[in-house]
């Protein structure tokens, strides 16, 4: 009976999705006409949701009935194209997002600076620079523009950086749950929330150093852009929140007006026959076919796992499935048109074995004779940094988070909780260490010794590969390792990266290494090609995946449990017996 019910639900779900897919396909076809651009274009950009590393940031995208937002690399390319387009007079962007890290903001700041350098204007409008954690990133991005305009009721609520790290050990002790395991070494603090009652001295030292580095570079850039002394910028932040009028008097913003007034002012600045034109519509305009030598761009974003848990095209893009990225790297390396590879890594790490598989793919591509340049996004730490080691050059933004050369392994032990609840579990084994990964049993002394030996082996392998790739002598390697995390600027001083810059700098390096003339046009080819949301839905409806999607198996308790386990694992909260994880500290610096 249960199988009949599950099967019936699956059939109903399939035909429901089939019907939805048909409706969406018709709507997409009906709405595929492109608006005609005005004679003078003022690009209208909505950055209340800033572009991500990949064009689709997960789930059933709300833009199924329209065009999805360009990815970060696509946005940079669009702004570069617009800078050369004589029809484009300038741009006006609405800000208000707290999503990305500082490195993503720096990528956009560089693109805006290059756009302005072509002689076009760029205006940033925000209702407010407040609303919690997003104030600093929003204002930092705004300072790349010619002018910053704020709504009369808005605030300058930029109040600095704060890191709040929760420690759950006390609460877990009360309910009979403890975590056991180990780490290499003292700065590898990701498991501290579960194993410590408070912040350790190494964790406090490294986190404060990271925050101080980020704050210093951000305030220095703001000071340069606004022509205010860096000390005065920090003093104004310490006085915040400020009213819009106070911010205007302090030269932090340029005008106070509403959004509709800002658009009118932008059009007046553009001149006659000018009108606003959305950047996603601009992206859809027919352009000349790309010419010149090809550079491959591979975006590796998310927590590193060996393979995607299923082939559901509607799944969130929070996992970096190594099997897919390895195939993309190999395809780019084989392509005779491709002269060099740029690999954009935005990953906090993940499984040790999976990270090494990705590292090996870059190593093989490089051995094939093509230059390989790694561009670090918001974070390429631990397993993400491990994978980057074979590159001819590693390029990081000043605000990229990298390093975290270390490893940890922990598991929850719930035996005391079960005793409190009166639950008894009988265990039968056929080996001395059969329960080593079980949360029902703590480690025996023998098992703890085996775990420590495994951690030693992995840490030795990690550091040996870093030493060989980065040519670091033991003392300098030790100062760069032990689980420490760095900003991009700090990482360069430590010898972990080669250059400070963004994706544009990485592409320029790839061009030079490939021997492509600086005046010659190049085209970027993405591997794998990014799919439109409608393609994802059609894949789901018409059988693009190898396995039935989770949505069709919702009635299956086992599938639901496995899905939950996968999401917990992505957060580093779920034990896998065959995985040693290499993530950095949690992203709490915002």
N, C-alpha and C positions, 0 to 999 in steps of 0.2 A: 504493500500500500504506500509506504514511504517513497519508494522509487517512482511509483505512478504520479504522486503529488509533485515530486521534484521535477520529473519529466514534463508534467503539464505546465508547471510554472516556467520552466525553461522555454517551452514552445511559445507560451503567451508572451514571455519577455522578448523572444526573438522577433516575433511578428510585430510587437509594439515598437521595437527599435527599427524594424524594417519600414514601418509606416512613418515614424519620425524621420528616418533617413530620406524617404521619398519626399516628404514635405520640405525638408531642409534643402535637398538637392534642387527642387523646383524653385524655392525661394532664392537660392544662390544663383541659379541660372537667370531668374527674372531680374535679380539685382546686380547683374554683372556689368552693366553699363558704366562706363567711367565718366565722371564729371569733366566738363571742359575747363581747363585752367584759364584764369584771367590773363590779360596781356601783361600785367605786372603782378607777380606772385609775392604775397606775404605768407610764408609757411606758418601754419597754425599747429602748435604742438601741445598735446595734452600729456604732461608729465606728472599728473597726479598718480599715475602708475608708471614708474620708470621702466625702461626696457630691460629685459633680462638677458642672460647669456644665450638662451634658446628662445625661438619665436613664440613657442607655446610653453607657458609656465605651469601647465598641468590641468588635469581634470577635463570635464566637458566645458570647453571654452565658451564664454558668453558671447564671443564674436563669431559664432557659427553662421549668423545671418549677414555678416559683413567681413571686412578684411581684418585679420589679426594684426596686433601691434608688431612692428618690426623688432627683431632681436637687437641686442646691443651692437653687434658688429654690423648688422644691416643699417642701423640708425647712423652709425659713424660713416658708413659708405654713402648713405643718402645725403648727409650734410656735406660730405666732400664733393659729391656730384652737384648739389645745389650751389656750392661756392663758385663753381665754374659756369653755372647756368645763368645766362644774361637776363632771363625772364624773372629771376628771383631777386627781389629787392632787399629782403630781410626776413626775420622771423620773430614771432611772439610766442612764448611758451608759458603755460600755466603750470606752476609747481605745487607740490603738496603731498609727497610720498615719503615714507620712512622705510621702504622695502630693501633697497640694496645696501651694500657696504660702501665704504669710502672709496675703494679702488674703482668701482663702477662709476661713481660720481666723478672721479678724476678722469676716467675715459671720456665721459661726456663733456667735461670742462675743456679738455684738449680739443675735442671736435668743435666746440663752440668758438674757441680761440682761433682755430684755423679758419672757420667760417667768417669770423669778423675780419681776419687778416686779408680777406679777399675784397674788403671795402663795403661789405653789407652790414646792416644793423642787426642787433639781436637784443630783444627786450624780454625780461623775466617778470611775470606777474604772479603774485601769491595773495590769497586771501589773508593769510597770516603765516608767520614763521614761529608757530607755537605747536599746539596740539601734541605735546609729548615728545617722544624720542626722535621724530623726524625733523625737528627744527634745525639742528646743526647741518645735516646732510643737505636739506633743502636750501638753506642760506649759502652753504659752501658752493653748491651748484649755481645758485643765482649770481654769485660774484664773478662768474665767467662771462656774464652778459654786459652789454653797454650800459644798460639801465635796469634798475630794480624798482618795480612799482608795487605798492601794497594797498589793500583796501583800507578805508578810513578806520574801520573797527578792528583791524588786525593789530597784532603785536609783534615785536621782536622778542621772541621767547627762547632764543638760543642760550642755553644755560650750561653748556659744557658737556662732558662725558661722565657717565656713571656706570659702574659694573656692579650688579647685584647677583651674587652667586648663592643659590639655595643649598643648604646642607640638610639632608634628609635622615642622617644616621640616627638622631635622637628619636624621631618619629618611628623609624623602622625598628629600632630596638624595642620600643613599647609594644609593637605588634608581633615581635618575634621573628623579624626578618633581618638577616645580616648579609653583607657582601664579602666574599673571600676572593683572593687572587694575588696579583702582583703587578709591578710596573718597572719600566726602565726609562728614565731614572726619576729623580725627585721632582723635576719640573714637569713631568708627564702627569698633569693634574686633572685630566678629564674625569677619572672615576672618583675624585674627591667628594663630590656631592653625595655619594653613597657610602664612602668608607671613612670619612672624617666628620667630626662634629663642628669644625670651624676651619677657616682658611689657614693653610700651613704657611710658614715663612717663605719657602720657595714659590708657592703659588702667588702670594701677595706681591713678592718682589717682581716676578715676571709679568704679572697682569698690570701692575702699576707702571712698569717700564714700557709696556705695550701702549697703554692709554696715554702716557706722557708723550710718547713718540708721535702718536696719531694727533693728539691735541696740538702739539707744537707745529707740525707740518700744516695742519688745517688753518690754524690762526695766522701762520706766516703767509700762506697763500691769500687769505682774506685781506690781510693788511696790505699786501702788494696790490691786489686788485682794487681796493677801495682807497688806496693812497692814505692810509692811516697807520700810525706806528703800531707794531705788533703788541707792545705793552698796553697801548690804549685799547686795542681790540679785546684783549683779555680782560681789561678793566671794565669795558662796556658789557661783556658777557657776564661778569660777576655782578653787575648791577641789574641785569635782566631778571624778569621780563620788563621791557620798555614799551610804551605806547608807540603807535605809528608816528606820531608827531615828534616824540623824543628820538626815535630812530632816524627821522629825517634831519633833525638838528645835529645829530652825531655823525651825519654823512654815511650812515649804514644803508640807507635807501635813497632813492632819487625823487620819487613823487608819491603822492597819496591820491588814489582814485579807484573807482570801481572797475570791474572787469569789462563792462560794455564801453566805458570811457577809454579804457586801455586799448581796446580794439580800434576805436575811432582814431585815437592818437597814432597808433601804428600805421594805419592806412594813410593818414595825412603825411606821415614821414616818408611813406613809400612813393607818394606822388600820384598823378592822374592815372586812371584806368587800372588802379591797383585793387586787389580784393584778397581776402583770406582764402587759403587753400590748405586743407588738412594734409599732414605729412603722409598719412597712409594712402590718400588719393594721389599724392605726388609720387609715391613709390610705385603706384600702379600704372603710371604713364609709360607709354612705349618709349624705349630708349634704344640707342644704337647698339647693335650687337657688340659684345665685348671683344676686344682685340688684344694682341700681344701675348707674351708668355704667361703661363698659368702658374699660380701659387695656390696650393691646396690649403684650405682652412678647416681644421677639425676642432669642434668644440666638445670638450670633455667636462661635463658639469654634473655634480651630484655626489652622493655617497657611493664609494666604489664597491661594487659587487661583481661576482664572476659573470652572472647572467641575469637578465630581467626575470623576476619571479613568474611572469606570464607575458603574453604578447598582446595584452589589452592596450589598444592605442589610445584609450581615454585615461590611462593611468597617469598619476602625477609624475612629472619629470624630476623627482627628487633622488633617483638612483642613477648612477653611472654604470650601465651594463657594459662590462669590459669586452664581452664577446662581440658586441656591435661596434664599439670604438676600434677594437683591434682589426676588425674586418675593414672598417673605413680607412684606417691608417695603411693597411696592406694594399687596398685598392688605389689609394693616392700614390703610394710608392711604386706601384706597377704602371700607372698611367704615364705613357711616354710624353704627354703634353705637359705634365706637372714638372716644374723645375725645382721646387722646394716645398717643404711642408711647414705650416705654422699651426701649432697645437695650443689651443687656448684651454688652460686648465683652471677650473673653478671648483675645487673639491676639498672638503675637510679631511679626506682620507677614507678609510674603510678596511676591508679585509687585506691582510698582509699578502696572501697568495695572489689575490686578484690584482692588487697594486703592482706586484712584481710582474704579473702577466702584461699589464699595460706598459710598464717600464721596458720589458723585453720587446714589445712591439715597436716602440720608439728606437730602441737599439738596433733592431733589424732594418728599420727604414733608413736609419743613418748609415748602416753598413752597406746598404744598396747604392750609396753614392750621392744621395740627395740631401741637401742641408735640412736640418730639423731645428726649428726655433720654437721654444716654449714661451708663451705669453701668459703670465699669471693674472688671474682675475681677482675677485675679492679675497679668495683664499686658495692656496695650494700648499697644504700643510700635511705633515705626517705621510700617509700613503699617497696623497696628491703630490707632495714634494718628491717622494721616493720615485714616482713614475716619471718625473721630469728630468731625472739625472742624466740620461744619455744625450740630451739635446746639445747641439753645437753652442747654443747660448740660451740662457734663461733671462727673460726680461720681466721685471715686476714694476707695478705702480709703486709710488712712495707709500701709499696706504694699503697695499696688499698684505695679507697675513700669511706668513710662510714659516718654514722650519718645522718645529715639533718633531724633531728626530728622536723617536722613542717608540715604545710599545707598551701596552697594558693588556691584561686579561682579567676579568672579574666575572663572578657568577653570584646570583642571589641564592641564599640558603634559607629555606622556609621550614626546617624541621621543628624549630621551637614554636612557630605559629601553628603547625599541625598538632603538636602536643597540647597547646592551649585550647585548641578546638576539639580535642578528643579524637582526632583522626589518626588512624594507624595505617601505615603503608608497609606491607611486607615486600622484601626485595630478594630476588634470586639472581645470582651472578655466575658467570663462567670464567671470570678473570679478576685478578687482584685490583684492577683499575677500571672495571666496567662502569662504576658509578661516578667516575671522575667529573663528568659534565653535568651530573644530575643536581638539580636544586634541592633535592630531598636529603642530600648528604653533604656535609662539609668535607674539605680535603683532608685525607689522612696525611701524616708526616711524609710518607713515601710519595703520595700524589703531589703534595706541595713542592717537594724537592724536584719532581719531574717537571712541574710547571715552571719553577725557577730556572731549570736547565733550558727549557724551551724558550723562555723569555731572553735568557742570556744569548742563545744561539741566534734568535731573530735580531736582537739589538746589535750583536756583532756583525751580522750580515748587512744590516742597514747602514751602520757607521762605516764599514769597510767599503761599501759601494759609494757612499758620500765622499769618503777620503780619496778614492780612486778617481771619481768623476770631477771633483772640485779641487783636487791636488792640495788637500789640507794636511799639514803635519799634525801629529797626535794632539799637541797642546791646543792648537787653534780649533781642531775638530771638536775637542771636548768642550771648549767654550761655546761652540755653535750647536752642540747636541744636548743630551740629557733631558730631552723633552721640551726645551725652551721654544717659545714662539717669538717672532720678530715682525716688525713692519718691513716693507720692502727696502726702505732706506737702511734700517738696521741690518737686514739680511745681506745687503751688498757689502757693508762694512765687515760683516762676519765671513764673507767669502762664499755665501750660498747662492747668490745670483750675480749675473754679469753686468746688466745694465738696468737703469731706472727709466721706465717709459711704459707706454701702452701698446695697444694692438698695432697702431700705425708704425711705431718704432720697430716692433717685431717683424712686420712685413718688410720694412726698409732693410732690416738686417738680412732677411731671407733673400731679398732681391740682390744684395751685395754678395752674399755667400754663393748665390747661384750664378754670379757673373752677368746679371742683367743690367744693361745700361740704365743709369739714373733717369735719363730723359725718355726712356722707352715705356710705353703703356704696359701694364700688367693687369690680368684679370684674376679675381679670387674665385675659386670653385669650392663650394662647401661639400664636405664628406662627413656623414651622409647628407643628402639634400633634405632641407627642412620641409616638412609636409604641412599643407593647409589643414585646418580643423575638419573641413568637409571630407578630406581624404582619410583622415583618421576614423571618422564616423563610418564612412563607406567600407573601410577595411573591417571594422567591427561587424557591421551588418552583413557583409557579403563574404565573411570568412577569411579575413586577412591574417588572423592569429593562429598559432599552432594549437592553443588550448582554449576552451570555453572561457569567456571573460567572467570576472567575479560577479558582475551584476546579474548574470544568468544563473549563478550558482548560489544566490543569496539564501535560499532555503536550506542549503547544505551547511550544517553546523561545523563540519570539519573544514570546509573551505573558508568559512568566516574566521575560524580560529587561526588558520594558516595566514590569512590576509592580515589579521591583527598582529601576529608574530612578526611578519615582514616589516610592518610599519614601526613596531617597537625596535626591531633590529636596526632600522635606518637611523634611529635616535641613539643607538648604542645602549639600549636598555634591555636587550634580549640576548640570551646566551646561545651561541652556536659552538658546539664542541669542536668543529673543524676549522674555526676561524679565530685568528688573532687580530684584534682590531687596532688600527693606527689613527684614530681621530685626534684633532687638537682640542683645546679647551672650548667650551660652548661659546656660541656667538653672542656674548652678553655685553660687548663693549659699546653697543649703541646706547 
